[in-house]
Amino acid sequence: MKRKIYGIATLSERGQIVIPQEAREDLGLKPGDKLIVMSFGPKNTLMLVKSDSLLEMFSELTKELSELEKFISSIKEVEKDEGN
């Protein structure tokens, strides 16, 4: 699934947020599902991850990082070759 912006959620006085309906439907979230709440990336970035999909998420991130590493290496090789 591609990344998608679902809208804005407002934090209540009790610290609660409502996940937009479209997001709940697209992601198959149901009442009682456990979500892992963690900070991610720069300051003030919050991520909610369905607990049973966490391993799948890390697997995808690992693949993306590996591809990025290969891309950066290829750029360095081109720069090195151009320098000679």
Residue, then its C-alpha position, 0 to 999 in steps of 0.5 A: m500500500k502506498r503512503k497516503i494522508y488521511g487527514i488531521a486528528t485532534l488530540s482531546e483533553r484526555g489524550q485521545i485521537v480519532i483515526p479517520q474512518e477511511a484510514r480505519e477501513d483501508l488498514g482494516l482497523k477494528p475496535g480492540d486492535k492493538l496499536i504500537v505508538m512510537s516516535f519516528g524520524p525527526k522530533n514531534t513525529l508520531m507513528l501508529v503501527k498495528s502490532d501484528s504488522l510490525l515485523e512486516m513493516f520492518s522487513e519492508l523498511t530493511k528492503e528500502l534501506s538496502e535499495l537506498e544503500k545500493f543507490i548511494s554506492s552507485i552514485k559514489e562509484v560514478e563520482k569516483d570514476e568522474g574524478n579520475 
